[in-house]
Amino acid sequence: MDGHPLSPGGNTLVILDACVLLPSRLSDVLFDLMLEGLFFAYWTNEVEAEFLRNWPRVHTGAASSGPRRLKAFQHATGDGYLISGHDAPAFRARVPARVHPNDRHLVAAALVLRHGLNEEDNPVRHKVMIVSDNTRHLAMSDTRQLGVDVSKAGAFLDRIYQHAPARTRQALAKSLVDLKNPPNLRAELVAALRLHGAIASANGLEAATL
């Protein structure tokens, strides 16, 4: 294993927004990439509340399964997924003014992670990111000046694929093994990747022999 490909020699710490956890195929891929060791995943209490609140609206045919899905996310990440302390004034005050009020917790949580890296021997080796499809609410340029990258899910997946194509294909193969229904899952997964803007990943999956 060559570690986290987006931060060679260091760790990639990624805060996942509720909007990228809600689509089932997208979150399947994100967590299989995480389990492949390509990044570490985190989120906040606010993300969990938003996820549970919106699950019945997004998944009308399985409205009651949101808590079970969230439990699966928690189990996959182990004990360290939930960020705390981001409500502290020291972090909230540094969130750029242009960040939408509903998303300020994401940037504050990223600053908690960034602060924790200051104790590392070489913090510049590590990367802190927010993956959200509501990037317009996150003042990308202002947030980047704080040492936090903001990326849409598709662009994030494609960056990982471009840096570690073999490991990405291995993670996608696991998705296809784990998700046995419907029978034409590979085509559905390719379509889902394209829908979320992960064009390079979709093309790689379509062309690969898994």
C-alpha positions in Angstrom: 0.0 0.0 0.0 1.3 3.5 -0.8 -0.9 5.3 1.7 -3.2 8.1 0.8 -2.5 9.1 -2.8 -3.7 12.7 -2.5 -1.2 13.4 0.3 1.9 11.3 -0.4 3.7 10.5 2.9 0.8 11.8 4.9 -2.9 11.4 5.5 -6.0 12.7 3.7 -8.7 13.6 6.2 -12.0 14.0 4.5 -15.2 15.5 6.0 -18.2 14.0 4.1 -21.3 16.2 3.8 -24.8 14.7 4.1 -25.5 15.4 0.5 -22.8 12.9 -0.6 -23.9 10.3 2.0 -27.5 10.2 0.9 -27.1 8.8 -2.6 -26.7 5.1 -2.1 -24.4 4.2 -5.0 -22.2 7.3 -4.4 -21.8 6.5 -0.7 -21.1 2.8 -1.4 -18.2 3.9 -3.6 -16.9 6.5 -1.1 -16.8 4.0 1.7 -15.3 1.2 -0.4 -12.5 3.7 -1.3 -12.1 4.5 2.4 -11.9 0.9 3.3 -9.3 0.4 0.6 -7.2 2.9 2.7 -7.3 5.8 0.3 -8.5 8.4 2.8 -10.0 8.8 6.3 -13.7 9.7 6.6 -15.2 12.1 9.2 -18.4 14.0 9.7 -20.3 15.9 12.4 -23.5 15.5 14.5 -25.1 18.0 12.2 -24.3 15.8 9.2 -25.9 12.8 10.9 -29.1 14.8 11.8 -29.4 16.2 8.2 -28.8 12.7 6.8 -31.6 11.1 9.0 -33.9 14.1 8.3 -33.6 13.8 4.5 -33.3 10.0 4.1 -37.1 9.4 3.9 -37.5 12.1 1.3 -34.6 10.8 -0.9 -35.4 7.1 -0.4 -39.2 7.0 -0.4 -39.3 3.3 -1.0 -37.1 2.6 2.0 -38.0 5.5 4.3 -37.3 3.6 7.6 -33.8 2.3 6.7 -31.9 5.6 7.3 -30.8 4.7 10.8 -29.5 1.3 9.7 -27.6 2.9 6.8 -26.0 5.4 9.2 -25.0 2.6 11.5 -23.3 0.9 8.6 -21.3 4.1 7.9 -20.3 4.3 11.6 -19.3 0.7 11.7 -17.2 1.1 8.5 -15.2 4.0 9.9 -14.7 2.7 13.5 -14.6 5.0 16.5 -12.9 8.1 15.1 -15.4 9.4 12.6 -17.3 12.0 14.6 -15.7 15.4 15.0 -16.4 17.3 18.2 -15.3 20.7 19.5 -16.2 22.5 16.3 -18.7 24.7 18.1 -15.9 26.4 20.0 -15.6 30.1 19.3 -12.0 29.7 18.4 -13.0 27.6 15.3 -16.4 29.2 14.5 -14.8 32.7 14.4 -12.4 31.6 11.7 -15.1 30.3 9.3 -15.2 32.7 6.3 -18.2 35.0 6.3 -19.3 33.9 2.8 -19.9 30.3 4.0 -23.6 29.6 4.2 -24.9 29.5 7.8 -26.1 25.9 7.4 -22.7 24.7 6.3 -20.5 26.6 8.8 -20.2 23.5 10.9 -18.4 21.7 8.1 -15.7 24.3 7.8 -15.4 24.6 11.6 -15.0 20.8 11.8 -12.3 20.9 9.1 -10.4 23.6 11.1 -10.5 21.2 14.1 -8.8 18.6 12.0 -6.3 21.2 10.7 -5.6 22.2 14.2 -4.9 18.6 15.3 -2.3 18.3 12.5 -0.3 21.1 14.0 1.0 18.5 16.5 2.4 16.4 13.7 6.1 16.5 12.8 5.4 17.7 9.3 1.8 18.9 9.0 2.2 20.0 5.4 2.3 16.4 4.3 -1.3 16.0 5.3 -4.5 17.2 3.5 -7.8 18.2 5.0 -10.8 18.2 2.6 -14.6 18.7 2.6 -16.4 16.6 0.0 -19.8 18.2 -0.7 -21.9 18.8 -3.8 -23.0 22.1 -2.2 -19.6 23.7 -2.9 -21.2 27.1 -3.7 -22.2 27.3 0.0 -18.6 26.6 1.2 -16.7 29.7 -0.2 -14.1 27.4 -1.8 -11.4 30.0 -2.4 -11.8 31.5 1.1 -11.9 28.1 2.7 -8.8 27.0 0.8 -6.8 29.9 2.3 -7.4 28.2 5.7 -5.7 25.0 4.4 -9.0 23.2 3.7 -9.8 21.9 0.1 -13.4 21.8 -1.0 -14.4 19.3 -3.7 -17.5 17.9 -5.3 -17.8 14.2 -4.9 -17.2 13.4 -8.6 -14.1 15.5 -8.7 -12.8 13.9 -5.5 -13.4 10.4 -6.9 -11.6 11.2 -10.1 -8.6 12.7 -8.3 -8.2 9.5 -6.4 -8.7 7.4 -9.5 -6.1 9.4 -11.4 -3.6 9.0 -8.5 -4.3 5.4 -7.7 -6.2 3.7 -10.6 -5.5 0.1 -9.6 -6.6 0.6 -6.0 -9.6 2.5 -7.1 -10.6 -0.4 -9.5 -10.1 -2.8 -6.6 -12.4 -0.8 -4.4 -15.0 -0.6 -7.2 -14.7 -4.4 -7.7 -15.6 -4.8 -4.0 -18.7 -2.6 -4.5 -19.8 -5.0 -7.3 -19.3 -8.1 -5.1 -21.0 -6.6 -2.1 -24.0 -5.3 -3.9 -25.6 -8.3 -5.6 -28.8 -6.6 -6.8 -29.9 -5.5 -9.3 -28.2 -8.0 -11.8 -27.0 -5.2 -14.1 -25.1 -3.5 -11.2 -21.9 -2.7 -13.1 -23.8 -0.6 -15.7 -25.8 1.1 -12.9 -22.6 1.9 -11.0 -21.0 3.3 -14.1 -24.1 5.4 -14.7 -24.1 6.6 -11.0 -20.5 7.7 -11.3 -21.2 9.6 -14.4 -24.3 11.2 -12.8 -22.1 12.5 -9.9 -19.4 13.8 -12.3 -16.8 11.1 -11.8 -16.3 10.7 -15.5 -12.7 9.3 -15.3 -13.7 6.7 -12.7 -16.8 5.7 -14.7 -14.7 5.3 -17.8 -12.1 3.3 -15.9 -14.7 1.0 -14.4 -16.4 0.5 -17.8 -13.2 -0.4 -19.5 -11.6 -2.5 -16.8 -11.7 -6.3 -16.4 -12.6 -6.8 -12.8 
